[in-house]
Amino acid sequence: MPTQTSVDTWLKRETPRVRKALENASSYFDIKDPLTVNTLEAIYAQESGFGIRLGIKGIKNAAGHFQLSKDTAERYHLHVSGEDDQRFGIDYASIAAARYLHDLNRMFSKKTLLSAKIATIPVDDDGERRNFIFAAYNGGEGTIAKAQYFAQQANGNPAKWDNVQAFLEKAEADNPDQVRKYVKGVSSNEIGFVEKSPADKTAKFTNIHGSKGRCSKGEWIVKDGLHVFICG
Amino acid sequence: MRLILILCVPVMVVFLCGCASDRRQAAKIFGNMTYYVGNEHFAEPAKLVNCEYFSPFLKLYYDNKFVYGDFNHDGLKDAAVITIENTGGNADWYMLNFLINDGKQFVHRATRELDDRAIINAIWQKNGKVFIDMYVHQEGDCMGGPSKRVRNVYEYTGLDSFGLGKDLWKDAPHFHKPKEGFVPDEATAIQIAEAVLTAAYGKERVNKEKPLEAHLGNDIWTVLGVVDCANKHPCDQLSMGIRQDSGEILSVSSKDQ
């Protein structure tokens, strides 16, 4: 797991091009989200060490700059194939990651039904909610929602990460210790990036995409050898 | 040189086709069977279809990496198979599954966790143990880049409960366990062994080696058939290990003396 002392090293790898991509992606966060460009930097560092370890193109498993699974990437309209895998493009990958984090934030802001039996329990405190978002990015929202349920059943506070993380084993997390370490690692990285990163923290307020950038219907075309999603 | 090439190429082609055919055959079996995913708190049977299983919060894939071997030392060919588990986030856990041959089919009996996003270089077996050469995470690695190369050894040590036993019996009433365990004496051990060995090797074979003998050592009953090996080699003898406390069957074999 990376440590906060690595933040300086990662920032050396953050070229103006990468910084711009992350700033643009942060505009997909809502103003009310507790997430900023520093959150994206922290996740980017934790997942691929700022693009150092990307994995194999086209695979179903996690791959690319933000280590998104094929399913998650396609949910956010990225094209995934052996020849053209947009998880390996920093612009596409950071936007998909930002939208995914935004959705996770929404899921843990209000009660959200994830399946017939499982729903999240709202976490009002912004700082606490970040822990739930990071945990879900690694361990899955269903697992975290189940841990909340078990915490509540045991008269714990389902909106406090310290209470909920104790029930990850019961909630079927594949490796509860990794989820705990992941939350600590990303939180620690984020603090480091807030202090040291020159990235524009206000970029999220620009909302350059408006609602048009978030179309859900459309079609894929190939332009200049690349797959491009055209809103319908 | 040319002649060597002419002779070698067909051999290589046959060898490669053979490997591909083995892999296809393995994928048909291991990619279409039930695996148990779980721990002491839960268990979910996941029936793979075409190498995949999807439920709302669990995805399981067969990774086309496997090795055959006799992992429970009963003389039958078992398999050790790698699958990938995902519970909805981006963590992809590589797992090693022991599939034990019960005489009719492979049955998933135990699982060992390898690592999240492990990079598997090679898998092989020797003397009933599975060896895996792979990269796993170490301090300082990002999630996408395990960098520590290890060569780990995995052994089948008996059935995992996968939480099934616990859940099934947790509300059972009138649970009584004798002070000396479920197999308190020689007579009980022999009765259990006779029933199990008869199911495994047949009544005729067991009758030949009666009366069975049982000895207790380290809280384990070893039950042996009685055979005269003086003028006979190899000499097979029925043998069985039973845990005194729980009654768990540790081994069943017809071993060469």
Boltz contact constraints between the chains, C-beta under 6 A:
constraints:
  - contact:
      token1: [A, 47]
      token2: [B, 143]
      max_distance: 6.0
  - contact:
      token1: [A, 47]
      token2: [B, 144]
      max_distance: 6.0
  - contact:
      token1: [A, 48]
      token2: [B, 142]
      max_distance: 6.0
  - contact:
      token1: [A, 48]
      token2: [B, 144]
      max_distance: 6.0
  - contact:
      token1: [A, 49]
      token2: [B, 142]
      max_distance: 6.0
  - contact:
      token1: [A, 53]
      token2: [B, 142]
      max_distance: 6.0
  - contact:
      token1: [A, 53]
      token2: [B, 144]
      max_distance: 6.0
  - contact:
      token1: [A, 53]
      token2: [B, 145]
      max_distance: 6.0
  - contact:
      token1: [A, 55]
      token2: [B, 144]
      max_distance: 6.0
  - contact:
      token1: [A, 61]
      token2: [B, 92]
      max_distance: 6.0
  - contact:
      token1: [A, 62]
      token2: [B, 90]
      max_distance: 6.0
  - contact:
      token1: [A, 62]
      token2: [B, 92]
      max_distance: 6.0
  - contact:
      token1: [A, 67]
      token2: [B, 90]
      max_distance: 6.0
  - contact:
      token1: [A, 67]
      token2: [B, 143]
      max_distance: 6.0
  - contact:
      token1: [A, 67]
      token2: [B, 144]
      max_distance: 6.0
  - contact:
      token1: [A, 69]
      token2: [B, 90]
      max_distance: 6.0
  - contact:
      token1: [A, 115]
      token2: [B, 56]
      max_distance: 6.0
  - contact:
      token1: [A, 137]
      token2: [B, 89]
      max_distance: 6.0
  - contact:
      token1: [A, 138]
      token2: [B, 89]
      max_distance: 6.0
  - contact:
      token1: [A, 138]
      token2: [B, 91]
      max_distance: 6.0
  - contact:
      token1: [A, 139]
      token2: [B, 89]
      max_distance: 6.0
  - contact:
      token1: [A, 140]
      token2: [B, 87]
      max_distance: 6.0
  - contact:
      token1: [A, 140]
      token2: [B, 88]
      max_distance: 6.0
  - contact:
      token1: [A, 140]
      token2: [B, 89]
      max_distance: 6.0
  - contact:
      token1: [A, 141]
      token2: [B, 88]
      max_distance: 6.0
  - contact:
      token1: [A, 142]
      token2: [B, 57]
      max_distance: 6.0
  - contact:
      token1: [A, 142]
      token2: [B, 88]
      max_distance: 6.0
  - contact:
      token1: [A, 143]
      token2: [B, 87]
      max_distance: 6.0
  - contact:
      token1: [A, 169]
      token2: [B, 41]
      max_distance: 6.0
  - contact:
      token1: [A, 170]
      token2: [B, 41]
      max_distance: 6.0
  - contact:
      token1: [A, 172]
      token2: [B, 42]
      max_distance: 6.0
  - contact:
      token1: [A, 174]
      token2: [B, 85]
      max_distance: 6.0
  - contact:
      token1: [A, 174]
      token2: [B, 87]
      max_distance: 6.0
  - contact:
      token1: [A, 174]
      token2: [B, 93]
      max_distance: 6.0
